[in-house]
């Protein structure tokens, strides 16, 4: 089924093919055209896998999910929980970021996923239904601060998931840094909220083992945010994302225009 969807998406419709091709060229200029084309084709296979996995989530059992999406070092996460602080989890749009929320099966903190509300109300409702299956509460970006503030006041220990590798509008960006060889505006919300509400910060790396199977691992970015200079956590996060991309670039989500606001080349 995924191969048929991929044929329609890539060969017939050509969904965002120009954006994907340009992004891969910007991020991986050292590769040959042939190598970049191979990554492009593998990416579309993965993209269609992800789409069908998202639909499958509606009916998947907990037992099946625990088999398909595993965590290699939950002890790293549990050590942060023991510090009795809320946690900001940073991850990338890489591999199966949709299934990251399944970690709610294993944690003690209350789980939240920060997300941007979709323009299409029907698709937004579907996405919320899928992502809420794992006992996580979704927070639209505009409601993030009020909810975190309320939880902080009531001492509700929580973990907030941020996919922080997208590009904000240049006029609203507080920080520009190098990402895949280009200086671009970056989201700093996870770091700034962690500092404002004294949260620990952790990175979740997801690796695709084979079609439909993933393994995730944790790395602490900071357990003392007050001692870290501004934007150091964000920069460290992006370096880890770069490492992911170089390891297996076909699993990065290339359809978003992450390099549309390169410093000196604003469009």
Long-range contacts (C-beta under 8 A, 24 or more apart in sequence): 1-52, 2-45, 2-48, 2-49, 2-52, 2-211, 3-45, 3-48, 5-48, 5-51, 5-52, 6-44, 6-45, 6-47, 6-48, 9-44, 9-47, 9-48, 10-41, 10-44, 15-255, 16-255, 19-254, 19-255, 19-256, 19-257, 20-44, 20-254, 20-255, 23-254, 23-257, 23-258, 23-259, 24-249, 24-254, 26-180, 26-181, 26-182, 26-259, 26-262, 27-180, 27-181, 27-245, 27-249, 27-259, 28-180, 28-249, 29-181, 39-249, 39-250, 40-254, 42-250, 43-249, 43-250, 43-251, 43-252, 43-254, 45-250, 46-208, 46-250, 46-251, 47-253, 47-255, 49-211, 49-212, 50-96, 50-98, 53-96, 53-98, 53-99, 53-212, 54-98, 54-130, 55-130, 57-98, 57-99, 57-130, 57-133, 58-129, 58-130, 58-133, 62-105, 65-99, 65-102, 65-105, 65-134, 66-102, 66-105, 68-99, 68-212, 68-213, 68-214, 69-96, 69-99, 69-100, 69-102, 69-213, 69-214, 69-215, 69-216, 70-214, 70-215, 70-216, 71-103, 71-106, 71-215, 71-216, 71-217, 71-218, 72-215, 72-216, 72-217, 73-217, 73-218, 74-106, 74-218, 76-202, 76-217, 76-218, 76-219, 76-220, 77-103, 77-107, 77-202, 77-218, 80-200, 80-202, 80-220, 80-223, 81-107, 81-108, 81-109, 81-157, 83-200, 83-223, 84-157, 85-157, 85-198, 85-199, 85-200, 86-148, 86-151, 86-152, 86-156, 86-157, 86-158, 86-159, 86-160, 86-197, 86-199, 86-200, 87-158, 87-159, 87-160, 87-199, 87-200, 87-201, 87-202, 88-159, 88-160, 88-162, 88-190, 88-191, 88-193, 88-194, 88-199, 88-200, 88-201, 88-202, 89-159, 89-160, 89-161, 89-162, 89-201, 89-202, 89-203, 89-204, 90-162, 90-164, 90-190, 90-201, 90-202, 90-203, 90-204, 90-221, 90-237, 91-161, 91-162, 91-163, 91-164, 91-203, 91-204, 91-205, 91-206, 92-163, 92-164, 92-165, 92-241, 92-244, 92-252, 93-163, 93-165, 93-166, 93-252, 93-253, 93-256, 94-165, 94-206, 94-241, 94-244, 94-245, 94-251, 94-252, 94-253, 95-206, 95-207, 95-208, 95-214, 95-251, 96-206, 96-208, 96-214, 97-163, 97-206, 97-253, 98-130, 98-131, 99-214, 100-161, 100-204, 100-206, 100-216, 101-131, 101-133, 101-134, 101-136, 101-161, 102-134, 103-134, 103-204, 103-216, 104-134, 104-135, 104-136, 105-134, 105-135, 107-159, 108-157, 109-157, 109-158, 109-159, 110-137, 110-151, 110-156, 110-157, 110-158, 110-159, 111-135, 111-136, 111-137, 111-158, 111-159, 111-161, 112-136, 112-137, 112-138, 112-139, 112-147, 112-158, 112-159, 112-160, 112-161, 113-137, 113-138, 113-139, 113-160, 113-161, 114-139, 114-141, 114-144, 114-160, 114-161, 114-162, 114-163, 114-189, 115-139, 115-140, 115-141, 116-140, 116-141, 117-141, 117-142, 136-161, 144-189, 144-193, 145-193, 148-193, 148-197, 149-197, 152-197, 160-190, 160-193, 160-199, 162-187, 162-189, 162-190, 164-189, 164-190, 164-234, 164-237, 165-238, 165-241, 165-258, 166-256, 166-258, 167-256, 167-257, 167-258, 167-259, 167-260, 167-261, 169-261, 170-261, 170-266, 175-230, 175-231, 175-234, 176-263, 177-231, 177-234, 177-235, 177-238, 179-238, 179-241, 179-242, 179-258, 179-259, 180-242, 180-245, 180-259, 182-259, 182-262, 182-263, 183-262, 183-263, 183-264, 184-258, 184-259, 184-261, 184-262, 184-263, 185-261, 186-234, 186-238, 187-234, 188-231, 188-234, 190-233, 190-234, 190-237, 191-225, 191-230, 191-231, 191-233, 191-234, 192-230, 194-222, 194-225, 194-233, 195-225, 195-226, 195-230, 198-225, 198-226, 199-225, 200-225, 201-225, 201-233, 203-237, 203-240, 205-240, 205-244, 207-248, 208-248, 208-251
